[in-house]
Amino acid sequence: MAQKGYYATAMIDIPRGCATKVKAVGLISGGLDSILAAKVVKDLGVEVHGVYFTMPWGCCDKTTALEAANQIGISFIVLQLDERYLEIIRKPKHGYGSVLNPCVDCRIHMFSRAGQYMRHIGAEFVFTGEVLGQRPMSQMRHSMKSIEKGADLQGRLLRPLSAHLLEPTIPEAEGLVDRARLLGLNGRSRKEQIDLAAGLRITAYNQPAGGCLLTDENFAARMNDTLEHGYRNFRETIALKWGRHFRLSHEFKVILGRDEKENEALIRHAHPDDYVMQISDNRGPTLILKGYNPVPEILATAAGLIQKFSRLKDQAPVEMNYWRCRDKNDVRRVVARVIDESEIERMRL
C-alpha cells in the first residue's frame, strides 16, 4: 500500500469530456532515461510535473536534473528522502541487489510518494524512465509488476520508453496518451537513447556512471556500520561519502578529511554533539569524533590518527586541539598516541 501522510488531498476526478489538460508526475533523476521519458510524455500534450528525490549522499545531480527540466519546459519539485528511507535500507522487504542496494523497495518508496503527489495535484498517472531489462533487480518484467502493486499505482505507472513491450496502462487505454507514439526500448545499451536525445536536441543530462552509492562496497560498509551502531539523524549520513572512516569502539567513530574541501564539509555537516579535532596550526586533516563523553584513551587515539595521516607522521607524538561542535570556544588539548599500521587496518571502515 502507498505510504500515508505525504499528501493528504484526495485525487481530483477530471471529467473525460472537459478541456482540462492531462497531468502526469514524472520521476526525474537527471539521467538520460528520465529526461527522455519526460520529453516523450510532454510532447504528447501532457502537463508534466517532475519530481526529484534527494538523498544526503547525493547519488544523482540535482543541478543537472533542474537544468534538464528547464530545457524541456516542465515544472520541477524536490522531495527529501529521510529516516524512513534508512529503515528501508536496514530491512528491505524484497532484499538487496549486489551489495546494500534495496532496488525494488527503493522504487516502491519513491513511486508511492510520487503517487501521493499525483493525487494531490489531480494528475492522471506517474511515469518513469525505466527501460525493460536494463537493471537485473528492478527492471525485469516481474519486478516492475511488483513495484507497481507495492506503490499502489496499478495501471497508473507508465514506462514510456518500453511501453510497447508492456501491457497498456489506464491512461493509454483511455486515450489520455497516444500509445502509438511511445517506445519499445529494451536492454542495457544506451545507444538508442543517446541517438534519440541528439535528435530531440536534449543536452542536459548526467552521463551513465556508477549509479547508486549503495552498490559501492566501501560506501556500503560505512552505511552498514551506521545502521549497526546507530545515528542521530538522517543528515549525518551525508558524511559517509567523505574522508577516511574508522571505528574506535562500539560507541565511537572518527572521520578524517582528505583535503581542505572535505575538512570544511565535515565541520559544516557535523552533529552539535560531535567533536572536532585538528593539529594546532590547522595544517593537516580535520577529524570528526562521533560519540558522547569520550575518555582520554579515545581522544588520544583520535589524535594519533590525525598525526598518522599528516606531515607529522614520523615525528614524536604531538598535541592536538579539540572542541565540541556546540561549544567552539571551549578548546582543549590532547597528546596523540602512537598507532601502528595493523591497528589502523583493524579500525578502518
C-alpha positions in Angstrom: 0.0 0.0 0.0 1.1 3.6 -0.6 2.5 5.3 2.5 0.2 7.8 4.1 0.8 11.3 5.3 2.9 12.8 2.4 -0.1 14.4 0.6 -3.4 14.2 2.3 -5.5 15.7 -0.5 -7.6 13.1 -2.4 -7.1 12.7 -6.2 -9.3 15.1 -8.2 -11.6 13.4 -10.7 -11.3 15.1 -14.0 -14.3 14.6 -16.3 -13.2 13.0 -19.6 -15.2 15.4 -21.6 -13.7 18.6 -20.3 -10.9 20.6 -21.8 -8.6 20.3 -18.8 -5.1 19.3 -19.8 -4.0 15.9 -18.7 -1.4 16.0 -15.9 1.3 13.5 -15.1 4.0 13.2 -12.5 7.4 12.1 -13.7 10.4 10.9 -11.7 13.4 13.0 -12.8 16.8 11.9 -11.7 18.8 14.0 -14.2 19.8 10.8 -16.1 19.3 10.4 -19.8 16.3 7.9 -19.5 14.3 10.0 -17.1 14.7 13.1 -19.2 13.8 11.3 -22.4 10.7 9.9 -20.8 9.6 13.4 -19.7 10.2 14.8 -23.2 8.2 11.9 -24.8 5.3 12.4 -22.4 5.3 16.2 -22.7 5.3 16.0 -26.5 2.0 14.1 -26.2 0.4 17.3 -24.9 0.6 16.2 -21.2 1.3 18.7 -18.5 4.4 17.2 -16.8 5.3 17.7 -13.2 8.8 16.5 -12.5 9.8 15.1 -9.1 13.4 14.8 -7.9 14.2 12.7 -4.8 17.2 14.0 -3.0 19.3 11.9 -0.5 22.1 13.2 1.7 24.9 11.2 -0.1 23.8 12.6 -3.5 23.6 9.7 -6.0 22.2 12.0 -8.6 22.9 15.5 -9.6 20.1 17.8 -8.7 21.6 20.7 -10.7 21.6 18.7 -13.9 18.1 17.5 -13.2 16.8 21.1 -12.8 18.7 22.2 -15.9 17.1 19.4 -17.9 13.7 20.2 -16.6 14.1 23.8 -17.7 15.4 22.7 -21.1 12.4 20.6 -21.9 10.0 23.0 -20.2 8.4 21.1 -17.3 7.7 22.0 -13.7 10.1 20.6 -11.1 9.9 20.0 -7.3 12.4 18.4 -4.9 11.3 15.8 -2.3 13.7 14.8 0.5 14.3 11.2 1.5 14.5 10.8 5.2 14.8 8.4 8.1 12.1 6.2 6.6 14.4 5.5 3.7 17.2 4.4 6.1 14.8 1.9 7.6 14.2 0.5 4.0 18.0 0.1 3.6 18.2 -1.6 7.0 15.5 -4.2 6.3 14.2 -4.3 2.7 11.2 -6.5 2.2 12.4 -7.5 -1.3 16.1 -8.0 -0.4 19.3 -6.4 -1.7 21.0 -6.3 -5.0 24.8 -6.7 -5.4 25.7 -5.1 -2.1 23.4 -3.0 0.1 21.1 -1.7 -2.6 17.4 -2.4 -1.9 16.4 -1.5 -5.5 12.8 -2.8 -5.5 11.9 -1.4 -2.1 13.6 1.9 -3.1 11.4 2.3 -6.1 8.3 1.3 -4.2 9.0 4.0 -1.7 9.7 6.7 -4.3 6.8 5.7 -6.5 4.5 5.7 -3.5 5.4 9.2 -2.7 5.1 10.2 -6.4 1.6 8.6 -6.3 0.7 10.7 -3.3 1.8 13.8 -5.2 -0.1 12.7 -8.3 -3.3 12.6 -6.2 -2.5 15.9 -4.5 -2.3 17.8 -7.8 -5.1 15.9 -9.6 -2.8 14.2 -12.1 -3.8 11.0 -14.0 -0.6 8.9 -13.8 3.0 8.6 -12.8 5.8 7.8 -15.3 9.4 6.9 -15.1 12.4 6.5 -17.4 12.8 2.8 -16.6 13.8 0.5 -19.5 12.8 -3.1 -19.5 15.8 -5.3 -18.9 18.2 -2.5 -18.1 18.7 -3.4 -14.5 18.7 -7.0 -13.3 16.8 -6.5 -10.0 14.3 -3.7 -10.5 13.7 -3.5 -14.3 12.7 -7.0 -15.2 9.0 -7.7 -16.1 8.1 -9.4 -12.8 9.8 -6.8 -10.6 8.2 -4.0 -12.5 4.8 -5.5 -11.7 5.7 -5.9 -8.0 6.8 -2.3 -7.8 3.6 -1.0 -9.4 1.5 -3.1 -7.0 3.6 -2.1 -3.9 3.4 1.5 -4.8 -0.4 1.3 -5.1 -0.2 2.5 -8.7 -1.8 -0.4 -10.5 -2.5 0.7 -14.1 -1.2 4.2 -13.5 2.5 3.7 -13.7 3.6 4.4 -17.3 7.1 3.5 -18.6 7.0 5.4 -21.9 10.5 4.2 -23.1 9.4 0.5 -23.0 5.6 0.8 -23.3 5.3 -1.3 -26.5 6.8 -4.2 -24.6 4.5 -3.9 -21.6 0.7 -4.2 -21.0 -1.2 -1.0 -21.8 -1.8 1.3 -18.8 -5.0 3.1 -17.9 -4.0 6.4 -19.5 -3.2 4.5 -22.7 -6.4 2.5 -22.6 -8.5 5.6 -22.0 -6.8 7.6 -24.8 -5.1 10.1 -22.5 -1.8 9.3 -24.1 -1.2 8.0 -27.6 0.3 4.5 -27.2 1.5 4.6 -30.8 3.9 7.4 -30.0 5.5 5.6 -27.1 8.6 3.5 -27.5 9.7 -0.1 -27.2 13.3 0.0 -25.8 14.8 -3.0 -24.2 18.2 -4.0 -22.6 21.2 -2.2 -21.2 22.6 -0.4 -24.2 22.0 3.3 -24.2 22.8 3.9 -27.9 19.2 4.3 -28.9 18.6 6.8 -26.1 21.7 8.8 -26.9 20.7 9.0 -30.6 17.1 10.0 -29.6 18.4 12.7 -27.3 20.6 14.1 -30.1 17.6 14.2 -32.4 15.5 15.9 -29.8 18.3 18.4 -29.0 18.5 17.3 -25.4 21.9 18.1 -24.0 21.3 18.5 -20.2 21.6 15.0 -18.6 24.0 13.1 -16.5 26.2 10.6 -18.3 25.6 7.0 -17.3 28.0 6.2 -14.5 28.4 4.0 -11.4 24.8 4.7 -10.2 23.7 4.2 -6.6 26.4 4.5 -4.0 24.8 1.6 -2.1 26.2 -0.6 -4.8 29.8 0.5 -3.8 31.4 -1.9 -1.3 33.2 0.8 0.6 30.2 3.1 0.9 28.0 0.1 1.8 30.4 -0.9 4.6 30.1 2.6 6.1 26.4 2.5 5.8 26.2 -0.9 7.5 28.3 0.4 10.3 26.0 3.4 10.7 22.9 1.2 10.8 24.5 -1.2 13.3 25.8 1.4 15.7 23.1 4.0 15.4 22.7 7.5 14.1 21.1 10.6 15.5 19.5 12.0 12.3 19.4 11.2 8.6 21.5 14.3 7.8 24.5 12.5 9.4 24.7 10.1 6.5 26.0 13.0 4.3 29.4 12.4 5.7 29.5 8.8 4.6 30.7 9.9 1.2 33.7 11.9 2.5 37.0 11.1 4.1 38.6 8.1 5.9 36.3 6.3 8.4 37.5 4.4 11.5 35.5 2.6 14.2 37.3 3.1 17.5 34.8 1.2 19.6 31.1 0.4 19.7 30.5 3.9 21.0 33.0 6.0 19.0 33.7 6.5 15.3 36.0 9.1 13.6 36.1 10.6 10.1 39.3 12.3 8.7 39.1 14.7 5.8 41.5 14.0 2.9 41.8 17.6 1.7 40.7 21.1 2.6 37.4 20.8 0.9 36.5 17.7 2.8 37.7 19.2 6.1 35.4 22.1 5.6 32.5 19.9 4.6 32.9 17.6 7.6 32.8 20.5 10.0 29.8 22.1 8.3 27.8 18.9 8.5 28.9 17.7 11.9 26.3 17.0 14.6 26.3 19.5 17.5 27.4 16.7 19.8 30.4 15.7 17.6 33.9 16.7 18.5 36.3 18.5 16.0 40.0 17.8 16.3 42.9 19.4 14.4 46.6 20.0 14.6 47.3 23.2 16.5 48.3 25.1 13.3 45.3 23.7 11.4 47.6 22.3 8.7 46.5 18.7 8.2 43.4 16.5 8.4 40.4 17.6 10.3 38.9 14.8 12.4 35.3 14.5 13.5 34.8 12.3 16.5 31.2 10.8 16.9 30.1 9.7 20.3 29.3 11.0 23.7 31.8 11.9 26.5 35.0 10.4 25.1 37.5 9.1 27.6 41.2 10.2 27.4 42.2 7.0 25.6 39.6 7.6 22.8 40.8 11.2 22.4 44.5 10.1 22.2 43.6 7.5 19.6 41.8 10.1 17.5 44.7 12.4 17.8 47.1 9.6 16.8 45.1 9.0 13.6 45.4 12.7 12.7 49.1 12.5 13.1 49.4 9.3 11.2 47.8 10.9 8.2 49.6 14.2 8.4 53.0 15.6 7.6 54.0 14.9 11.2 53.6 11.2 10.9 57.3 10.4 11.6 57.7 12.8 14.5 57.2 12.3 18.2 53.6 12.5 19.5 52.2 16.0 19.1 49.4 17.9 20.8 46.1 18.4 19.1 43.3 20.9 19.7 39.7 19.6 20.0 36.3 21.1 20.9 32.7 20.1 20.9 30.8 21.4 17.9 28.1 23.1 20.1 30.8 24.9 22.1 33.5 26.1 19.7 35.1 28.4 22.3 35.9 25.6 24.8 39.1 24.4 23.0 41.0 21.7 24.8 44.2 19.7 24.0 45.3 16.1 23.9 48.6 14.4 23.0 48.4 11.8 20.3 49.4 8.3 21.0 51.4 6.2 18.5 49.3 3.9 16.3 50.8 1.2 14.1 49.6 0.1 10.7 47.9 -3.1 11.9 45.8 -1.2 14.4 44.7 1.2 11.7 43.6 -1.6 9.5 41.6 -3.1 12.3 39.7 0.2 12.8 39.3 1.1 9.1 35.8 1.0 7.6 
